[in-house]
Amino acid sequence: MDADEDGQILDMIDRWVARELKPIVKEYDHEDRYPHGVVEQMKELGLFGSTIAPQYGGLGLSSATYAKIVMSISSVWMSVTGIINSHLMLALAIQKFGTPEQKSKWLPKLASGEIRGGLALTEPDAGTDLQGIRMTARCEGDHYVINGTKMWITNGAEGSCLALLVKTNPGAQPRYNGMSLFIAPKQEGFSVGRKLPKLGYKAIDTAELVFENYRLPADHLIGGVEGQGFFQVAGGLELGRINVASRGVGIAEGALKLASDYAQVRRTFGKPICEHQAIQLKLGEMATRARAARLLTLDAARAFDRGERCDMEAGMAKYFASEAALENSIEGMRIHGAYGYSKEFDIERLYRDAPLTCIGEGTNEMQRIIISKQFIKRNPAA
């Protein structure tokens, strides 16, 4: 896709966000109401096929272009990006590691949004340490029988299919050798336990999922070979972290825009507060953080597009952009003063949404460890 097409898509997204999302976000967020109408619009825009190859009906966008789309949407309504991000992680696993039959069967339906997917990794006692999962899949002839519970799964209630990480050999050492990834559609044995209430990230389903004697045909094992699940998931985490970084950029830029607009119309002591040095210092820091976060994120996305290993770059982007989101949302609230604490102003939503970016796709504490290890590995002492 050339630069002109890239620009046209981004302009279309910006117009859609302003026309369709901005007028309704406050109502849906406060009511924690799922945006079914928005989902249908995203299908028409082709967003469910954003990074899926054109041969399967997708748009085939680069991760850099997709990152910019996520930034634009997140600057107004971060929750909406979760509906497509998790879906595209399932698609990525199939497109990158699936058999030819799995690709031809599943990817066209994922690209159109006919099937809406997600990624089921986390369990009640296993988050960052994925090797600690307990869900098992036992092979019985030409089927697998799966039992266990997943937690904090985006699209778990409203979606229809998941990439499901399980242990096919619980006794394997090292533990990652016993993990496998399945395409898991909703059917008998797969139930939604409960929708989890959250501080922010409203209007999108985050659910507990229960699997009881859930039977899957063997051809739902991604790639057709057991023991590859951990590597298949790890291969997608770089893009997942770029996606979360993009959300952070969107929030950081959204908070900056809200604070800048407010500072130009709010007056104290006879002049707009943007003319007071205390506010100028805050806006200067916010603008710099948002710009740096964007550049780090696009740097990681372009490395991913080149096919390079980019766990350090993705970790840097995710860590910095999420902290930028948190800091800018807080500073934006302070610039709004008492109004920033009111639900009548949008800054309070960004303030509630921002902390998720510091936790999702690996905590920022873990990102710093990854960054450090990779930096040392790439820069050995002379």
C-alpha positions, 0 to 999 in steps of 0.5 A: 500500500502506497503513502496516498492509500495510507493517508486516505485510510487514516483520513477516513478513520479520523472522520469516522472517529469524529462523526460516529464515536465522539458524540456517543462515547460518554453515554456508552462509557458511563452506562458500560454499554456494549457498542453493537452499532459501532461493531457493525460500522467497523465491519463495513470499514474493514477494520476486522481485516486490518492486518489480514492479507488481501488474499484472505479478504483483509486490508493487508495494512502494515503494523505502522499504519494499523498503529496510527489507526489505533492511536486515532481511535484511542485518542477518543475511545480506547475501548473500541480498539480492544474489540479489533486488537484482540480479534487481530491477535487470533488472526495473526496466530492463524496467518503466521502459524496455521496450516493452509487449510486453517488459513483458508477456512478461518481468515476470510471469516475473520477478515469480514467480521463474520467471526469475531475473535480474541486471545485467551491466555490469562488465567486466575493464577497466571498472567505475565507468567504464561508458563504457569497456566493450568488449562489442559487439553487431553487428546482422545482419538481425533479430538481434544478434551479441554478443561480449565478457566481463563480470566480477563479475556477481551471479546470473551462474551461478545466474540465467537472464537478464541485463540486458546492457550492450553497445556497438552503435556503438563509434565513437560520440562521446560514447561513451555514445551508442553503448551499448544494453541487452539482455534476455539469457537463457542460451542458446548462446553464453553461458557462465559462465567461472568463479565468483570467490572472495571475501573475504566475500559468500559463498554467492552466485554472482559470476561471469565471463561469456563471450559468443561469437557470442551471437545475440539477436533484435532484440526483446530490445533494451530499449525497441527503440531503440539508444543508450539503454543508458547512460541506462537503466542510469543511471536504475537506479543511484539505486535500486541505490545505495539498495539497497547503502545498505540493506545497509550499514544492515543490517550496521551495525545487525547489528553493533551488536546483536551487540556490544550483546548480547555487552557485556551478558553478557561480564564483566570486573573484576566487571561487564558490559563494557557498564558500562565507559566505553571500551565505552560510547563505542564503542556510543554511536558505533555506535548513532548511525552506524547510526541516521544511516545508516538515516535517510539511506537512507530519505530517498533512498528516499522521494525516489526514490518521489516521482519526484525526481532523487536521485543526490545523496541516493542517493550520500550514503546509499550513502557514509555507510551503507557506511562505517557498516557498515565502522566498526561491524563493526570496532568490533563485532569489537573489543568481542568481543575475541579471540572476534570473530576466531573463526569461531564468532561472527557478527561476523566475517562482518559484518566480511568482508561490509562492505567490499563495500558501499564498492565496489559500485554505484560506489566511495565515492570516486566517490560523494563526487564525485557528491555534491559536483557535485550540491551545487554545481549545486543551490547556485550562488553568489549 
